[in-house]
Amino acid sequence: MTSTPEIDDEVTAPGPAATRAAILAGAEEEFGARGYRATTIEAVARAAGVSRPLVYRYFGDKEELYRQAVADVLARWNDALAEAAGRAAPTWAHRFRLVVRTCVGWAAEHRMLRGVLLQDSELARRVAGSTLAAGRDLLPALLADLLRAGAADGAVRADLDADDMAWVIAEVAIAGSTQALRATAPELRDSRLDAMVETLLHGVLLDGA
């Protein structure tokens, strides 16, 4: 009787880049669903379709895996926001709507990102504080550049401080999108997000002169 051979990661695993990406995707899924404390390396390995030793080989320990997963999701979020900000749009207001909707769309699809932006875990802040802080700065920095471009074009009020207003908008967008995402009906969620964006545009930002 022949025995079933053990799986050899060296033989069955894809290349290093694909393996690392699979582990990070599994980590994002598990950390997003369970939080830092409740997530185990075993669960991440299962989600990634690899062995537990392979996770340790690539990332060393759980803390480093979390830091790398946070950095990865923030980098991809930043790329998506930058792409939205650089996309051709008929007016500045259209571009602003696109950026905010991209922000909210990513938060809706990536539960881990919502936790990172809200920083709702003291333990997570201890493990990846500097990475989390850098992540919180991504949206205000992009919005500040967007506001300055709008002011230069005459679309945005010239009396607004771009950096201060970008921080306010980022906080409103993150908090407001989190509340809107709790709506079970998609049409209710969309109407709340539209209300938030239009209030910012017409109540605060656009130069009506």
C-alpha positions in Angstrom: 0.0 0.0 0.0 1.4 3.4 -1.0 1.1 6.4 1.3 0.0 9.8 0.1 3.1 12.0 -0.3 3.3 15.2 1.7 2.9 18.5 -0.2 6.2 20.1 -1.0 5.9 23.9 -1.2 9.1 24.1 -3.3 7.4 21.9 -5.9 3.8 23.0 -5.9 4.1 26.7 -5.0 4.0 29.4 -7.8 6.9 31.9 -8.1 8.0 34.1 -5.2 6.1 37.2 -6.3 2.8 35.2 -6.8 3.3 33.4 -3.5 3.9 36.6 -1.6 0.8 38.2 -3.3 -1.3 35.2 -2.3 -0.2 35.3 1.3 -0.9 39.1 1.5 -4.3 38.6 0.0 -5.1 35.9 2.6 -3.8 38.1 5.3 -5.9 41.0 4.2 -9.0 38.7 4.2 -8.3 37.3 7.6 -7.1 40.5 9.3 -10.1 42.4 7.8 -12.6 39.9 9.0 -11.2 39.0 12.4 -8.9 41.8 13.5 -5.3 41.5 14.5 -5.6 39.6 17.7 -8.0 36.9 16.5 -6.1 36.2 13.2 -3.8 33.3 13.2 -1.0 32.3 10.8 -2.8 29.0 10.2 -5.9 30.9 9.0 -3.8 33.1 6.7 -2.1 30.0 5.3 -5.4 28.3 4.6 -6.8 31.5 2.9 -3.7 31.8 0.8 -3.6 28.1 -0.1 -0.1 27.6 1.2 1.5 25.9 4.2 2.1 27.7 7.5 5.9 27.3 7.3 5.8 29.1 4.0 4.1 32.1 5.5 6.8 32.2 8.2 9.5 31.9 5.5 8.2 34.9 3.7 7.2 37.2 6.6 8.9 36.0 9.7 6.1 36.4 12.2 2.5 37.7 12.6 3.5 41.3 13.4 5.6 41.6 10.2 2.9 39.9 8.2 0.4 42.5 9.5 2.7 45.4 8.8 3.3 44.2 5.3 -0.4 43.6 4.7 -1.3 47.1 5.8 1.4 48.6 3.6 0.2 46.5 0.6 -3.5 47.5 0.9 -2.5 51.2 1.5 -0.2 51.2 -1.6 -2.9 49.7 -3.8 -5.5 52.2 -2.4 -3.1 55.1 -3.1 -2.6 53.9 -6.6 -6.4 53.7 -7.2 -6.9 57.2 -5.8 -4.0 58.7 -7.8 -5.5 57.1 -11.0 -8.9 58.6 -10.2 -7.4 62.0 -9.6 -5.5 61.9 -12.8 -8.4 60.7 -15.0 -9.8 63.0 -17.6 -13.0 64.7 -16.3 -15.2 67.5 -17.8 -15.0 69.6 -14.7 -13.1 69.8 -11.4 -16.3 68.8 -9.5 -16.5 65.6 -11.6 -13.0 64.7 -10.7 -13.7 65.4 -7.0 -16.7 63.1 -7.1 -14.6 60.4 -8.7 -11.9 60.6 -6.1 -14.3 60.4 -3.2 -16.3 57.6 -4.8 -13.1 55.7 -5.4 -12.1 56.2 -1.7 -15.5 54.9 -0.6 -15.6 52.0 -3.1 -12.3 50.7 -1.9 -13.4 51.0 1.7 -16.5 49.0 0.8 -14.5 46.2 -0.9 -11.6 46.1 1.5 -12.7 45.6 5.1 -9.1 45.8 6.3 -8.7 49.3 4.8 -11.7 50.5 6.8 -10.0 49.3 10.0 -6.8 50.9 9.0 -8.4 54.3 8.2 -10.4 54.2 11.4 -7.5 52.9 13.5 -10.0 51.2 15.8 -7.5 48.7 17.3 -5.0 49.8 20.0 -3.1 46.6 19.4 -2.9 47.2 15.6 -1.6 50.7 16.3 1.1 49.3 18.5 2.2 46.7 15.9 2.1 49.0 12.8 1.8 52.5 14.1 4.1 54.3 11.7 2.5 52.5 8.7 -1.0 53.3 9.9 -0.1 56.9 10.4 1.4 57.1 6.9 -1.8 55.6 5.5 -4.0 58.2 7.2 -1.9 60.9 5.5 -2.5 59.5 1.9 -6.0 60.9 1.3 -5.4 64.4 2.8 -2.3 64.8 0.8 -4.0 63.8 -2.5 -7.0 66.0 -1.7 -4.8 69.0 -0.9 -3.2 68.7 -4.3 -6.7 68.4 -5.9 -7.9 71.5 -4.1 -5.0 73.5 -5.1 -5.5 72.6 -8.7 -9.2 73.5 -8.4 -8.3 76.9 -6.9 -5.8 77.6 -9.7 -8.5 76.9 -12.2 -11.0 79.1 -10.4 -13.3 76.2 -9.5 -12.6 76.1 -5.8 -12.8 79.0 -3.4 -9.5 80.8 -3.2 -9.9 81.7 0.5 -9.7 78.0 1.6 -6.5 76.6 3.0 -6.0 73.5 0.9 -4.2 71.5 3.6 -6.7 72.3 6.4 -9.7 71.7 4.1 -8.2 68.5 2.8 -7.9 67.1 6.3 -11.5 68.1 7.1 -12.8 66.4 3.9 -10.7 63.3 4.5 -12.2 62.9 8.0 -15.7 63.6 6.8 -15.3 61.1 3.9 -13.9 58.3 6.1 -16.5 58.7 8.8 -19.4 59.4 6.4 -18.5 56.5 4.1 -18.3 54.1 7.1 -21.8 55.1 8.1 -23.1 55.0 4.6 -21.7 51.5 4.1 -23.8 50.2 7.0 -26.9 50.8 4.9 -28.1 47.4 3.6 -29.9 48.8 0.5 -27.5 49.8 -2.2 -29.7 52.7 -3.3 -29.8 54.1 0.3 -26.0 53.8 0.5 -25.6 55.6 -2.8 -28.0 58.4 -1.8 -26.1 59.0 1.4 -22.8 59.1 -0.4 -24.2 61.5 -3.0 -25.6 63.8 -0.2 -22.2 63.9 1.5 -20.3 64.7 -1.7 -22.8 67.3 -2.9 -22.8 69.0 0.5 -19.1 69.3 0.4 -19.0 70.6 -3.1 -21.9 73.1 -3.1 -21.8 74.0 0.6 -18.1 74.5 1.1 -15.8 74.1 -1.9 -17.1 75.5 -5.1 -16.6 79.1 -5.9 -20.1 80.4 -6.8 -18.9 83.9 -7.6 
